[in-house]
Amino acid sequence: MKVLLAIELYQYERYISAAMYCEIQGIKNGYLYYNQSTSNPVKAFGQCILAAIQVIVKSYNNRSLILAFPEAYLSILHPQIKSEIYRVLDKFESFEFTNDRYLEVLSIVNQMGEIDSIDQCILHGYSSTEVEMRRNQLNEEKLRKKKRDRPQDYNGVLMPLSGVVIDFETNSTHVKYARIFEVGAIKFKNGVIIDRFQSFTNPGIKIPKAIRELTGIRQIDIDTAPTTYTVMKKLINFIGDTKVLVGHNLYSYDYELLRLFSQRFRMPSWNGQLLCTMKFARKSQIIVKDYKLETLCRLFNITSGSAHRALNDCESTFELLKALYNHTLLGKQDPIA
């Protein structure tokens, strides 16, 4: 017999919360909300796991525990919290990790907990029936808000006269779990770069080895950098009243990061039009093995500094933007990689 536990962590400004789904096979299932209040995100995630498994192990230590989140999440925890988690896990008959995720429904549970103003450090339960009822209501509200708030695409035939290109270097390809290490932006007008912005940020975590090797960003660069709040405030000021925001994979990543962190820090939301060079290249029907920035730059003979560094990637994206408009307007034969 098994026990399934799925956990997702959420952050708004400095406030941390967690939503969980627990299923005791053959007996019951339900959802939990845990308000950690202000805390370090990494520490909060460890404490949320501990709070849940300590309750479960009291009655179901004779069962196998299935943890529905990647085991790699535990690698970022403080060694003391990590050891305590494994100490409790060892009390179960067995335990294992699965990549099955419950992102959509747990997001609903987290919204419910916030709306209901659950007290700090209290595990609050919700039945499956209650979650399903409120899920439909919240999804309808979310859809209406998304349609109302979503920026429009820039669909001009000519390249925009002015705009800002943005790029973030982070620890994760998933926006929700991303912590920003570096921010880059360039401001252009009439096809020429007129201003640049670059800054490291200190998100309060260690840089994973893979990110260090990919970007060349050192831990000392991060440790001595301003907080993410400070850097995001400067970026918002740099963007200002710009009407067009440009980026590569802009819709699903860079813009979403800008929107998410603006919400977390209660900064003014940006309003304007989005222009994604990845989407533009796809619409241009360019024959290429993939639509990564480095692949498209190589195709158009665009050279720049180090890849996977925020400011360099901004400059590469800007040059790619100009090349795509030239390619489209001049009617050149589709380049083939």
C-alpha positions in Angstrom: 0.0 0.0 0.0 1.2 3.5 -0.9 1.0 7.1 0.1 1.3 9.8 -2.6 2.5 13.3 -1.7 2.8 16.1 -4.2 4.2 19.5 -3.2 4.5 22.8 -5.0 6.1 25.9 -3.6 4.9 29.5 -4.3 6.4 32.9 -3.7 4.7 36.3 -3.7 7.1 39.2 -2.8 8.7 37.8 0.4 5.8 35.5 1.2 6.2 31.8 0.8 3.4 29.2 0.7 3.0 25.6 -0.4 0.1 23.5 -1.8 0.0 19.7 -1.4 -2.0 16.7 -2.6 -2.0 13.6 -0.4 -3.5 10.3 -1.3 -3.6 7.4 1.2 -4.3 4.5 -1.1 -7.6 2.8 -0.5 -8.5 5.2 2.4 -8.7 8.9 1.5 -7.2 11.8 -0.4 -7.2 15.5 -0.1 -5.3 18.8 -0.4 -3.3 20.8 2.1 -2.2 24.5 2.2 0.7 25.7 4.2 1.5 29.4 4.8 5.2 29.8 5.6 4.9 33.6 5.5 8.2 35.4 5.2 11.2 33.0 4.7 14.0 32.1 2.5 12.5 30.1 -0.4 14.9 27.2 -0.1 14.5 26.9 3.6 10.7 27.2 3.2 10.5 24.3 0.8 12.4 22.1 3.2 10.2 23.1 6.1 7.0 22.4 4.0 8.2 18.9 3.1 9.1 18.2 6.8 5.7 19.5 8.0 3.9 17.2 5.7 5.9 14.0 6.1 6.0 14.3 9.9 2.2 14.3 10.0 1.9 11.3 7.5 4.6 9.2 9.2 2.7 9.1 12.5 -0.1 7.0 11.1 1.3 5.5 7.9 4.9 4.6 8.4 4.1 1.0 7.4 3.5 2.2 3.8 5.6 3.2 0.9 5.8 6.9 0.2 5.7 8.3 -3.3 7.0 11.9 -3.6 5.7 13.7 -6.6 8.5 16.1 -7.2 12.1 15.7 -8.5 14.6 14.5 -5.9 16.9 17.1 -7.3 14.9 19.7 -5.4 16.4 18.3 -2.2 19.9 19.0 -3.4 19.5 22.7 -3.0 18.4 22.4 0.7 20.5 23.3 3.7 22.4 20.0 4.7 20.7 20.0 8.2 17.2 20.2 6.8 18.0 17.7 4.1 19.3 15.2 6.7 16.2 15.7 8.8 14.0 15.0 5.8 15.8 11.8 4.9 15.7 10.7 8.6 11.9 10.9 8.5 11.7 9.3 5.1 13.6 6.3 6.3 10.8 5.6 8.8 8.5 4.6 6.0 8.6 1.1 4.6 10.2 2.6 1.5 10.1 5.9 -0.5 10.7 6.9 -4.0 10.4 10.0 -6.3 8.3 10.4 -9.4 8.1 13.1 -12.0 4.3 13.1 -12.0 3.2 16.7 -11.4 0.0 18.3 -10.1 0.9 21.9 -11.1 -2.5 23.1 -12.3 -4.6 21.8 -9.4 -2.1 22.8 -6.7 -2.0 26.3 -8.1 -5.8 26.4 -7.4 -5.2 25.1 -3.9 -2.6 27.8 -3.3 -5.0 30.5 -4.5 -7.7 29.1 -2.2 -5.3 29.3 0.8 -4.4 32.9 0.0 -8.1 33.9 -0.4 -9.0 32.2 2.9 -6.2 33.9 4.7 -4.9 30.7 6.4 -2.8 31.4 9.5 0.9 31.1 9.4 2.6 27.6 9.9 -0.8 25.8 9.9 -1.5 22.8 7.7 -5.0 23.5 6.4 -7.0 20.8 4.6 -9.3 21.0 1.6 -11.5 18.1 0.4 -11.4 17.1 -3.3 -15.0 18.2 -3.7 -14.3 21.6 -2.3 -11.2 22.1 -4.6 -13.1 21.0 -7.7 -16.0 23.4 -7.0 -13.7 26.4 -6.5 -11.4 25.3 -9.3 -14.1 26.0 -11.9 -14.8 29.4 -10.4 -11.1 30.4 -10.2 -10.3 29.1 -13.7 -13.1 31.3 -15.2 -11.8 34.3 -13.3 -8.2 33.6 -14.4 -9.2 33.2 -18.1 -11.1 36.5 -18.0 -8.1 38.3 -16.4 -5.6 36.7 -18.8 -7.6 37.9 -21.9 -7.9 41.3 -20.4 -4.2 41.7 -19.3 -2.3 39.9 -22.1 -0.1 42.2 -24.1 -0.7 42.4 -27.8 1.7 41.2 -30.5 3.7 43.7 -32.5 2.5 43.0 -36.1 4.0 46.0 -37.9 5.4 45.3 -41.4 8.5 47.4 -40.6 10.8 47.0 -37.7 9.6 49.1 -34.7 11.2 52.5 -34.6 12.1 52.0 -30.9 12.0 49.4 -28.2 13.8 47.5 -25.5 15.4 44.0 -25.8 15.5 42.0 -22.5 17.2 38.8 -21.4 17.6 37.0 -18.1 20.1 34.4 -16.9 18.6 32.1 -14.3 18.9 28.7 -12.7 15.8 27.1 -14.3 14.0 26.9 -17.6 10.7 26.8 -15.6 9.6 30.4 -14.9 8.0 29.4 -11.6 11.2 28.0 -10.1 13.6 30.5 -11.7 15.9 32.6 -9.6 17.6 35.4 -11.6 21.4 35.7 -11.6 21.8 38.3 -14.3 19.7 40.9 -16.2 20.5 42.5 -19.5 18.6 45.0 -21.6 19.3 47.3 -24.5 17.3 50.3 -25.7 17.2 50.9 -29.5 15.9 53.7 -31.7 15.9 53.9 -35.6 17.9 50.6 -35.8 20.6 51.8 -33.4 21.4 50.9 -29.8 21.1 54.0 -27.7 21.5 52.6 -24.2 22.4 49.5 -22.3 21.6 48.0 -18.9 23.3 45.0 -17.2 23.5 43.8 -13.6 24.1 40.6 -11.7 21.5 39.9 -9.0 21.8 38.1 -5.7 18.8 35.7 -5.3 20.2 34.2 -2.1 21.2 30.8 -3.5 24.3 29.1 -4.9 24.8 28.9 -8.6 24.5 25.3 -9.8 27.7 24.0 -11.4 26.0 23.5 -14.8 25.0 27.2 -14.8 28.5 28.3 -13.9 30.0 26.3 -16.7 27.3 27.5 -19.2 27.5 31.2 -18.4 30.8 31.8 -16.8 29.1 33.6 -14.0 31.0 33.2 -10.7 29.6 32.8 -7.2 31.5 35.9 -6.2 29.6 37.9 -8.9 26.3 36.9 -7.3 27.3 37.2 -3.6 28.4 40.8 -4.1 25.5 41.8 -6.4 22.4 43.8 -5.4 19.2 42.0 -4.4 16.8 40.8 -7.1 14.3 43.4 -5.9 16.8 46.3 -6.4 17.8 45.1 -9.9 14.2 44.5 -11.1 13.3 48.0 -9.9 16.2 49.4 -12.0 15.1 47.3 -15.0 11.5 48.5 -14.8 12.8 52.1 -14.7 15.1 51.4 -17.7 12.1 50.0 -19.7 10.0 53.0 -18.7 7.2 53.8 -21.1 8.7 51.7 -24.0 5.9 50.5 -26.3 7.6 47.4 -27.7 9.5 44.7 -25.7 11.7 42.3 -27.7 13.3 39.0 -26.7 14.0 35.5 -27.9 11.5 33.0 -26.5 9.9 36.1 -25.1 6.3 34.9 -24.6 7.0 31.8 -22.5 10.1 32.9 -20.6 11.6 36.5 -20.5 8.3 38.3 -20.5 6.8 35.9 -18.0 9.8 36.4 -15.7 9.3 40.2 -15.9 5.6 39.9 -15.2 6.0 37.4 -12.4 8.7 39.3 -10.5 6.9 42.6 -11.1 3.9 41.0 -9.3 6.0 39.6 -6.5 7.6 42.9 -5.7 4.4 44.9 -6.4 6.1 47.0 -9.1 4.2 48.7 -11.9 3.2 46.3 -14.6 4.5 47.0 -18.1 1.9 47.6 -20.9 2.8 47.4 -24.5 3.4 45.1 -27.4 5.6 42.0 -27.6 8.0 41.0 -30.4 9.6 37.6 -30.1 12.4 36.8 -32.5 11.9 33.0 -32.1 8.2 33.4 -33.1 9.2 35.8 -35.9 11.7 33.3 -37.3 9.1 30.5 -37.3 6.6 32.7 -39.1 9.2 33.5 -41.7 9.4 29.7 -42.5 13.2 29.6 -42.2 14.5 26.1 -42.7 16.7 25.4 -39.7 17.3 22.5 -37.3 16.0 24.4 -34.3 15.1 28.0 -33.4 17.6 28.6 -30.7 19.3 32.0 -30.6 22.7 30.7 -31.3 21.5 28.6 -34.3 19.7 31.6 -35.9 22.7 33.9 -35.3 25.0 31.4 -36.9 22.6 31.1 -39.9 22.7 34.9 -40.4 26.4 35.2 -39.7 25.8 37.2 -36.5 28.8 37.3 -34.1 28.7 38.5 -30.6 30.4 38.0 -27.2 29.8 35.1 -24.9 26.5 33.3 -25.4 24.3 32.8 -22.4 25.2 36.1 -20.9 22.4 38.6 -20.6 23.7 41.7 -22.3 25.5 39.7 -25.1 22.3 37.8 -25.8 20.3 41.1 -25.9 22.7 42.4 -28.6 22.5 39.1 -30.5 18.7 39.2 -30.4 18.7 42.8 -31.7 21.0 41.9 -34.6 18.8 38.9 -35.3 15.7 41.1 -35.3 17.3 43.4 -37.9 18.3 40.4 -40.0 14.9 38.9 -39.9 13.2 42.1 -41.1 15.8 42.5 -43.9 15.2 38.9 -44.9 11.4 39.3 -44.9 11.3 42.8 -46.6 13.9 42.1 -49.2 12.3 38.8 -50.1 15.5 36.8 -50.0 15.5 33.1 -50.5 14.9 31.3 -47.2 18.3 30.5 -45.7 18.9 26.9 -44.9 21.0 25.8 -41.9 
